[in-house]
Amino acid sequence: MNTRIVSLTVAVVALGLAIPALAADMRDRVKVEVEGVGLHPGMEPGMYVCAAGHLHIRGTVHNTSLVTLGRIKVAGKAFGAEGRLLGEATASTKQVSLAAGDKAQIDLEFLTVSGPLVQQVKKHEIKVIEAPTKRP
């Protein structure tokens, strides 16, 4: 009887450890693409300045997994020519779920990158920070 309880406990603990690991791996199954069309003359494709003067980067996330995912969250960083961090931003998809193979739009707004700082942005990076599996 005790060996059954121990075996069951070990199985439950192992499953509990595996589920977060699988969820974390889903971030790797979401691809981020910056829009290829120049939205703002003189700026890299996908970048534009809103009416409030903040830098934005627009793109898409693509669920390449075989399961439906929840709301996808991305984080971005904008750097100057010397590699100095000028600003950070996060954004999430508007859709609460993203089916396998589907794409959704994202729009990162860098609130601290405005005015003359916009012209100093020479490099950016965007990565997926949350891609939860959608529970039925």
Secondary structure, DSSP 8 states (H G I E B T S, - for coil): -HHHHHHHHHHHHHHHHHHHHHHHHGGGGEEEEE-SS-SSTTS-TTEEE-TTSEEEEEEEEEE-SSS-EE--EEEEEEE-TTS-EEEEEEEE-SSSEE-TT-EEEEEEEEEEEETHHHHH--EEEEEEEE--B---
